[in-house]
Amino acid sequence: MVVEDASVFYPNAMSSPSAAKTSQTVRRNTQQRREIRGVFERNDRPLAADEVLELTQQKIAGLGMATVYRTIKALTDEGWLVPVEVPGAPPRYEVRGKAHHHHFHCLKCGKLFELEGCLERLGKLIPPSFKVVDHVVLIYGYCAGCDRGLKRQPAIVRRRSASIA
């Protein structure tokens, strides 16, 4: 077993041996864990668990969804990943520590993209008597790849799919 930093991490020192068995956490630096971290580092956008599985399986055949979920949970518990919620969709995850940004959700492929910065005029929408402590902006539309595909379709089909959104 390979352990990161050549040490075992025990989040809570327990005096009871039975409590120590159930709550100790060993951060193993497995090939699967390294590759899942690499997938997040190489992709500059929030990823869903199924996307992580697909991208990781390109290098590690036979990797299962349970391993992906377990690793994402561990990386989130450690604070390395943060969840990004999209209403009506499974959570995505991104590496913690990025500058303030918002997200664009493609209605066709379902991918979530990062938008750097913030809407400058957003503050002007808030009444002066309100105190804002945080905000989330999620923009919906079609990414460049999906938009090109829509333009190849007949105009009548484009209008119907646009009215659905």
CYANA upper distance limits for C-alpha pairs under 8 A (distance plus 0.5 A):
  1 MET  CA     28 ARG  CA      7.61
  2 VAL  CA      6 ALA  CA      8.09
  2 VAL  CA     28 ARG  CA      6.47
  2 VAL  CA     29 ASN  CA      6.22
  2 VAL  CA     30 THR  CA      7.53
  3 VAL  CA      7 SER  CA      6.66
  3 VAL  CA      8 VAL  CA      7.21
  3 VAL  CA     26 VAL  CA      8.15
  3 VAL  CA     27 ARG  CA      6.74
  3 VAL  CA     28 ARG  CA      5.24
  3 VAL  CA     29 ASN  CA      5.99
  4 GLU  CA      8 VAL  CA      8.30
  4 GLU  CA     27 ARG  CA      6.98
  4 GLU  CA     28 ARG  CA      6.77
  4 GLU  CA     29 ASN  CA      6.10
  8 VAL  CA     25 THR  CA      8.28
  8 VAL  CA     26 VAL  CA      6.12
  8 VAL  CA     27 ARG  CA      7.38
  9 PHE  CA     24 GLN  CA      8.04
  9 PHE  CA     25 THR  CA      6.54
  9 PHE  CA     26 VAL  CA      6.14
  9 PHE  CA     27 ARG  CA      7.15
 10 TYR  CA     24 GLN  CA      5.67
 10 TYR  CA     25 THR  CA      6.15
 10 TYR  CA     26 VAL  CA      7.70
 11 PRO  CA     23 SER  CA      8.43
 11 PRO  CA     24 GLN  CA      7.17
 11 PRO  CA     25 THR  CA      7.37
 12 ASN  CA     23 SER  CA      8.02
 12 ASN  CA     24 GLN  CA      7.85
 13 ALA  CA     20 ALA  CA      7.89
 14 MET  CA     19 ALA  CA      6.87
 14 MET  CA     20 ALA  CA      5.85
 15 SER  CA     19 ALA  CA      8.18
 15 SER  CA     20 ALA  CA      7.85
 16 SER  CA     20 ALA  CA      6.70
 17 PRO  CA     21 LYS  CA      6.81
 18 SER  CA     22 THR  CA      7.11
 19 ALA  CA     23 SER  CA      6.66
 20 ALA  CA     24 GLN  CA      6.10
 28 ARG  CA     33 ARG  CA      8.45
 29 ASN  CA     33 ARG  CA      6.72
 29 ASN  CA     34 ARG  CA      7.06
 30 THR  CA     34 ARG  CA      6.70
 31 GLN  CA     35 GLU  CA      6.62
 32 GLN  CA     36 ILE  CA      6.63
 32 GLN  CA     60 ILE  CA      7.82
 32 GLN  CA     63 LEU  CA      8.15
 32 GLN  CA     67 THR  CA      8.45
 33 ARG  CA     37 ARG  CA      6.69
 33 ARG  CA     71 THR  CA      6.94
 34 ARG  CA     38 GLY  CA      6.60
 35 GLU  CA     39 VAL  CA      6.68
 35 GLU  CA     56 THR  CA      6.84
 35 GLU  CA     59 LYS  CA      8.34
 36 ILE  CA     40 PHE  CA      7.13
 36 ILE  CA     52 VAL  CA      7.36
 36 ILE  CA     56 THR  CA      6.67
 36 ILE  CA     68 VAL  CA      7.95
 36 ILE  CA     71 THR  CA      8.16
 37 ARG  CA     41 GLU  CA      6.79
 38 GLY  CA     42 ARG  CA      6.49
 39 VAL  CA     43 ASN  CA      6.63
 39 VAL  CA     52 VAL  CA      7.28
 39 VAL  CA     55 LEU  CA      7.23
 39 VAL  CA     56 THR  CA      7.18
 40 PHE  CA     44 ASP  CA      7.79
 40 PHE  CA     45 ARG  CA      8.46
 40 PHE  CA     46 PRO  CA      8.40
 40 PHE  CA     47 LEU  CA      7.92
 40 PHE  CA     52 VAL  CA      8.38
 40 PHE  CA     94 GLU  CA      7.30
 40 PHE  CA     95 VAL  CA      7.31
 41 GLU  CA     95 VAL  CA      7.97
 44 ASP  CA    113 PHE  CA      8.40
 44 ASP  CA    114 GLU  CA      7.96
 45 ARG  CA     94 GLU  CA      7.21
 45 ARG  CA    112 LEU  CA      7.00
 45 ARG  CA    113 PHE  CA      5.63
 45 ARG  CA    114 GLU  CA      6.07
 46 PRO  CA     84 VAL  CA      7.56
 46 PRO  CA     92 ARG  CA      5.88
 46 PRO  CA     93 TYR  CA      5.52
 46 PRO  CA     94 GLU  CA      5.13
 46 PRO  CA    112 LEU  CA      6.54
 46 PRO  CA    113 PHE  CA      7.26
 46 PRO  CA    114 GLU  CA      7.95
 47 LEU  CA     51 GLU  CA      6.50
 47 LEU  CA     52 VAL  CA      6.91
 47 LEU  CA     92 ARG  CA      5.34
 47 LEU  CA     93 TYR  CA      5.84
 47 LEU  CA     94 GLU  CA      7.15
 47 LEU  CA    111 LYS  CA      8.33
 47 LEU  CA    112 LEU  CA      7.84
 48 ALA  CA     52 VAL  CA      6.86
 48 ALA  CA     90 PRO  CA      7.34
 48 ALA  CA     91 PRO  CA      6.67
 48 ALA  CA     92 ARG  CA      4.78
 48 ALA  CA     93 TYR  CA      6.91
 49 ALA  CA     53 LEU  CA      6.69
 49 ALA  CA     65 MET  CA      8.19
 49 ALA  CA     68 VAL  CA      7.11
 49 ALA  CA     69 TYR  CA      7.15
 49 ALA  CA     72 ILE  CA      8.32
 49 ALA  CA     92 ARG  CA      7.66
 50 ASP  CA     54 GLU  CA      6.73
 50 ASP  CA     65 MET  CA      8.02
 51 GLU  CA     55 LEU  CA      6.63
 52 VAL  CA     56 THR  CA      6.39
 52 VAL  CA     68 VAL  CA      7.65
 53 LEU  CA     57 GLN  CA      6.44
 53 LEU  CA     63 LEU  CA      7.83
 53 LEU  CA     64 GLY  CA      7.81
 53 LEU  CA     65 MET  CA      6.87
 53 LEU  CA     68 VAL  CA      6.83
 54 GLU  CA     58 GLN  CA      7.33
 55 LEU  CA     59 LYS  CA      8.29
 56 THR  CA     60 ILE  CA      6.57
 56 THR  CA     63 LEU  CA      8.09
 57 GLN  CA     61 ALA  CA      5.49
 57 GLN  CA     62 GLY  CA      7.36
 57 GLN  CA     63 LEU  CA      6.53
 63 LEU  CA     67 THR  CA      7.51
 63 LEU  CA     68 VAL  CA      8.40
 64 GLY  CA     68 VAL  CA      7.17
 65 MET  CA     69 TYR  CA      6.68
 66 ALA  CA     70 ARG  CA      6.53
 67 THR  CA     71 THR  CA      6.49
 68 VAL  CA     72 ILE  CA      6.54
 69 TYR  CA     73 LYS  CA      6.57
 70 ARG  CA     74 ALA  CA      6.71
 71 THR  CA     75 LEU  CA      6.55
 72 ILE  CA     76 THR  CA      6.50
 72 ILE  CA     81 LEU  CA      8.03
 73 LYS  CA     77 ASP  CA      6.51
 74 ALA  CA     78 GLU  CA      6.62
 75 LEU  CA     79 GLY  CA      6.77
 75 LEU  CA     80 TRP  CA      5.79
 75 LEU  CA     81 LEU  CA      6.09
 76 THR  CA     80 TRP  CA      6.28
 76 THR  CA     81 LEU  CA      5.06
 76 THR  CA     82 VAL  CA      6.34
 76 THR  CA     83 PRO  CA      8.11
 77 ASP  CA     81 LEU  CA      8.48
 79 GLY  CA     96 ARG  CA      7.47
 80 TRP  CA     95 VAL  CA      6.41
 80 TRP  CA     96 ARG  CA      6.04
 81 LEU  CA     93 TYR  CA      6.62
 81 LEU  CA     94 GLU  CA      5.91
 81 LEU  CA     95 VAL  CA      5.03
 81 LEU  CA     96 ARG  CA      5.70
 82 VAL  CA     93 TYR  CA      6.01
 82 VAL  CA     94 GLU  CA      6.07
 82 VAL  CA     95 VAL  CA      6.78
 82 VAL  CA     96 ARG  CA      6.17
 83 PRO  CA     91 PRO  CA      6.80
 83 PRO  CA     92 ARG  CA      6.21
 83 PRO  CA     93 TYR  CA      4.93
 83 PRO  CA     94 GLU  CA      7.08
 84 VAL  CA     91 PRO  CA      6.37
 84 VAL  CA     92 ARG  CA      5.52
 84 VAL  CA     93 TYR  CA      6.03
 84 VAL  CA     94 GLU  CA      7.64
 85 GLU  CA     89 ALA  CA      8.24
 85 GLU  CA     90 PRO  CA      8.04
 85 GLU  CA     91 PRO  CA      5.58
 85 GLU  CA     92 ARG  CA      6.97
 86 VAL  CA     90 PRO  CA      7.58
 86 VAL  CA     91 PRO  CA      6.92
 86 VAL  CA     92 ARG  CA      8.21
 86 VAL  CA    138 LEU  CA      8.42
 99 ALA  CA    116 GLU  CA      8.34
 99 ALA  CA    117 GLY  CA      8.19
100 HIS  CA    116 GLU  CA      7.72
100 HIS  CA    117 GLY  CA      6.53
100 HIS  CA    118 CYS  CA      7.69
101 HIS  CA    114 GLU  CA      7.22
101 HIS  CA    115 LEU  CA      6.17
101 HIS  CA    116 GLU  CA      5.31
101 HIS  CA    117 GLY  CA      5.41
101 HIS  CA    118 CYS  CA      6.54
102 HIS  CA    114 GLU  CA      6.44
102 HIS  CA    115 LEU  CA      5.57
102 HIS  CA    116 GLU  CA      7.14
102 HIS  CA    117 GLY  CA      7.71
102 HIS  CA    118 CYS  CA      7.39
102 HIS  CA    136 VAL  CA      7.30
102 HIS  CA    137 VAL  CA      6.00
102 HIS  CA    138 LEU  CA      6.83
103 HIS  CA    112 LEU  CA      6.97
103 HIS  CA    113 PHE  CA      5.98
103 HIS  CA    114 GLU  CA      5.14
103 HIS  CA    115 LEU  CA      5.87
103 HIS  CA    137 VAL  CA      7.18
103 HIS  CA    138 LEU  CA      5.59
103 HIS  CA    139 ILE  CA      6.78
104 PHE  CA    112 LEU  CA      6.17
104 PHE  CA    113 PHE  CA      5.56
104 PHE  CA    114 GLU  CA      6.83
104 PHE  CA    115 LEU  CA      7.25
104 PHE  CA    138 LEU  CA      6.31
104 PHE  CA    139 ILE  CA      5.15
104 PHE  CA    140 TYR  CA      6.23
104 PHE  CA    141 GLY  CA      7.77
105 HIS  CA    110 GLY  CA      6.86
105 HIS  CA    111 LYS  CA      6.48
105 HIS  CA    112 LEU  CA      5.09
105 HIS  CA    113 PHE  CA      6.95
105 HIS  CA    138 LEU  CA      7.52
105 HIS  CA    139 ILE  CA      6.61
105 HIS  CA    140 TYR  CA      5.38
105 HIS  CA    141 GLY  CA      6.93
105 HIS  CA    142 TYR  CA      8.14
106 CYS  CA    110 GLY  CA      5.51
106 CYS  CA    111 LYS  CA      6.04
106 CYS  CA    112 LEU  CA      6.96
106 CYS  CA    140 TYR  CA      6.53
106 CYS  CA    141 GLY  CA      5.69
106 CYS  CA    142 TYR  CA      5.17
106 CYS  CA    143 CYS  CA      6.00
106 CYS  CA    146 CYS  CA      8.47
107 LEU  CA    140 TYR  CA      7.04
107 LEU  CA    141 GLY  CA      6.18
107 LEU  CA    142 TYR  CA      6.31
108 LYS  CA    142 TYR  CA      6.97
108 LYS  CA    146 CYS  CA      6.95
109 CYS  CA    146 CYS  CA      7.49
121 ARG  CA    125 LEU  CA      7.78
122 LEU  CA    126 ILE  CA      7.97
126 ILE  CA    130 PHE  CA      7.15
142 TYR  CA    146 CYS  CA      6.30
142 TYR  CA    147 ASP  CA      5.92
143 CYS  CA    147 ASP  CA      6.42
144 ALA  CA    148 ARG  CA      6.77
145 GLY  CA    149 GLY  CA      7.12
146 CYS  CA    150 LEU  CA      6.78
147 ASP  CA    151 LYS  CA      6.83
148 ARG  CA    152 ARG  CA      7.19
149 GLY  CA    153 GLN  CA      7.43
150 LEU  CA    158 ARG  CA      6.88
151 LYS  CA    155 ALA  CA      8.35
151 LYS  CA    158 ARG  CA      7.99
153 GLN  CA    157 VAL  CA      7.04
153 GLN  CA    158 ARG  CA      7.12
154 PRO  CA    158 ARG  CA      7.14
155 ALA  CA    159 ARG  CA      6.81
156 ILE  CA    160 ARG  CA      6.95
157 VAL  CA    161 SER  CA      6.80
158 ARG  CA    162 ALA  CA      6.53
159 ARG  CA    163 SER  CA      6.66
160 ARG  CA    164 ILE  CA      6.98
161 SER  CA    165 ALA  CA      7.31
